[in-house]
Amino acid sequence: MKRAGRWLSSLWLAGCLVGTGCSKKEEAPPHPAAELPAPDDTPAQPSGAPEGAVARGGEAAAKPPVAVGELPPEEPGAEAPSGAGSPSAGAGAPSGSGSPSAGSGAPSGTGSPSGGATGAGTGAPSGGGSGGVTPENPKNREWTTDAVSLDRRDVPQATLRSVRAGAHPDYDRVVFEFEGTQLPGYRVEYSKEPVVQCGSGNPVTLAGKGQLQVSFTPAKAHTDAGEPTVATRELKPALPVLLELERTCDFEGEVTWVLGNKSNAPFRILELREPTRLVVDVKH
């Protein structure tokens, strides 16, 4: 019986090989997960330097380049000077007996000072608060028609050395330059009363409908011998908005100049140094 079974199995195998052949047992289809690529935890490396990259040398050259961030915008008032004036480094219209040193628009601290009513001075604002001195109020750099003031009663009396004016595409500029490194306190406002000379009380007539008073305390515009430090007390630059300037006070620690504007146009105040200046911009 066993021999008969073995004979039948051999006969079936021979028939399978001679005939159509036997197909192998089909393999099970692969699991879907086997088709996914192997995970890669290595971060992708840039194919090239990013835009604005700075090349690095030495050992750091083999590392990815470092992208440079966008530079901050310039401080207000860094535009090139314009306007008529003496041949100082800028083109503002300087006046007064003071030396034609930098007058300017950019805040101090960036770059060398340059002259003129709107020259690009250095970049950091003056009055950094050292030694108990009241620092500049950043809000005073905003355009306004309201009174702007900063009290510095305890600083030494500052001497005004020059006054100059110049025009920009969007505003007119007046620069008050002082001796030394410290600005006095100030108050800038449109006068609601007729303008008068502080000593005599005589009325002052200026061109324009807006009389912008700029007063400094403690300050003076004369030497110990009584000689004026600014040669002229009246300017007529005839700029788009600023038509005339006149000194109305140099008495008991106060110096006042009045700007005759076409109207009560918005203005802003900038404190600059190297040299020490207070800038008044009047918007067109």
LINRA-V755607 format. One record per residue. N is the residue number from 0. RES is the residue in three letters. SS is DSSP state (A for helix, B for strand, O for the rest). D_LAST is the distance of its C-alpha to the last C-alpha in whole Angstrom. Layout:
N RES SS D_LAST
N RES SS D_LAST
This chain:
0 MET O 122
1 LYS A 120
2 ARG A 121
3 ALA A 120
4 GLY A 117
5 ARG A 116
6 TRP A 117
7 LEU A 115
8 SER A 112
9 SER A 113
10 LEU A 114
11 TRP A 110
12 LEU A 108
13 ALA A 110
14 GLY A 110
15 CYS A 106
16 LEU A 106
17 VAL A 108
18 GLY O 106
19 THR O 102
20 GLY O 101
21 CYS O 100
22 SER O 96
23 LYS O 95
24 LYS O 93
25 GLU O 90
26 GLU O 87
27 ALA O 85
28 PRO O 81
29 PRO O 79
30 HIS O 77
31 PRO A 73
32 ALA A 72
33 ALA A 74
34 GLU A 71
35 LEU O 68
36 PRO O 67
37 ALA O 67
38 PRO O 64
39 ASP O 62
40 ASP O 60
41 THR O 59
42 PRO O 55
43 ALA O 54
44 GLN O 53
45 PRO O 50
46 SER O 51
47 GLY O 48
48 ALA O 46
49 PRO O 43
50 GLU O 39
51 GLY O 38
52 ALA B 41
53 VAL B 42
54 ALA O 45
55 ARG O 48
56 GLY O 50
57 GLY A 54
58 GLU A 55
59 ALA A 52
60 ALA A 52
61 ALA A 54
62 LYS O 52
63 PRO O 49
64 PRO O 46
65 VAL B 43
66 ALA B 40
67 VAL O 37
68 GLY O 34
69 GLU O 31
70 LEU O 29
71 PRO O 26
72 PRO O 22
73 GLU O 21
74 GLU O 19
75 PRO O 15
76 GLY O 14
77 ALA O 17
78 GLU O 15
79 ALA O 17
80 PRO O 16
81 SER O 14
82 GLY O 15
83 ALA O 18
84 GLY O 20
85 SER O 24
86 PRO O 25
87 SER O 25
88 ALA O 25
89 GLY O 21
90 ALA O 19
91 GLY O 17
92 ALA B 18
93 PRO B 20
94 SER B 22
95 GLY O 25
96 SER O 29
97 GLY O 28
98 SER O 29
99 PRO O 26
100 SER O 26
101 ALA B 24
102 GLY O 20
103 SER B 18
104 GLY O 16
105 ALA O 19
106 PRO O 21
107 SER B 24
108 GLY O 28
109 THR O 27
110 GLY O 28
111 SER O 28
112 PRO O 26
113 SER O 24
114 GLY B 23
115 GLY O 20
116 ALA O 17
117 THR O 16
118 GLY B 19
119 ALA O 20
120 GLY O 23
121 THR O 25
122 GLY B 24
123 ALA B 26
124 PRO O 24
125 SER O 26
126 GLY O 28
127 GLY O 30
128 GLY O 33
129 SER A 36
130 GLY A 38
131 GLY A 37
132 VAL O 33
133 THR O 31
134 PRO O 28
135 GLU O 25
136 ASN O 24
137 PRO A 22
138 LYS A 20
139 ASN A 18
140 ARG A 16
141 GLU O 15
142 TRP O 12
143 THR B 13
144 THR O 13
145 ASP O 17
146 ALA O 19
147 VAL B 19
148 SER B 22
149 LEU B 25
150 ASP O 28
151 ARG O 30
152 ARG O 33
153 ASP O 36
154 VAL O 34
155 PRO O 35
156 GLN O 33
157 ALA B 30
158 THR B 30
159 LEU B 27
160 ARG B 27
161 SER B 24
162 VAL B 20
163 ARG B 18
164 ALA B 14
165 GLY B 13
166 ALA B 10
167 HIS O 9
168 PRO O 8
169 ASP O 5
170 TYR B 5
171 ASP B 7
172 ARG B 11
173 VAL B 14
174 VAL B 17
175 PHE B 20
176 GLU B 23
177 PHE B 26
178 GLU O 30
179 GLY O 32
180 THR O 31
181 GLN O 30
182 LEU O 27
183 PRO O 27
184 GLY B 26
185 TYR B 23
186 ARG B 21
187 VAL B 18
188 GLU B 17
189 TYR B 16
190 SER O 19
191 LYS O 21
192 GLU O 24
193 PRO O 24
194 VAL O 23
195 VAL B 26
196 GLN O 28
197 CYS O 29
198 GLY O 33
199 SER O 33
200 GLY O 31
201 ASN O 30
202 PRO B 27
203 VAL O 24
204 THR O 22
205 LEU O 19
206 ALA O 16
207 GLY O 14
208 LYS O 14
209 GLY B 13
210 GLN B 15
211 LEU B 14
212 GLN B 18
213 VAL B 19
214 SER B 22
215 PHE B 25
216 THR B 28
217 PRO O 31
218 ALA B 29
219 LYS B 30
220 ALA O 29
221 HIS B 33
222 THR O 36
223 ASP O 39
224 ALA O 40
225 GLY O 37
226 GLU O 36
227 PRO B 32
228 THR O 30
229 VAL O 27
230 ALA O 28
231 THR O 26
232 ARG O 25
233 GLU B 22
234 LEU B 19
235 LYS O 17
236 PRO O 15
237 ALA O 13
238 LEU O 10
239 PRO O 7
240 VAL O 6
241 LEU B 9
242 LEU B 12
243 GLU B 15
244 LEU B 17
245 GLU B 20
246 ARG B 23
247 THR B 25
248 CYS B 27
249 ASP B 29
250 PHE B 32
251 GLU O 34
252 GLY O 32
253 GLU B 29
254 VAL B 26
255 THR B 23
256 TRP B 20
257 VAL B 18
258 LEU B 14
259 GLY B 14
260 ASN B 10
261 LYS O 10
262 SER O 10
263 ASN O 11
264 ALA O 7
265 PRO O 8
266 PHE B 9
267 ARG B 12
268 ILE B 15
269 LEU B 17
270 GLU B 21
271 LEU B 22
272 ARG O 25
273 GLU O 28
274 PRO O 27
275 THR B 26
276 ARG B 22
277 LEU B 19
278 VAL B 16
279 VAL B 13
280 ASP B 10
281 VAL B 7
282 LYS B 4
283 HIS O 0
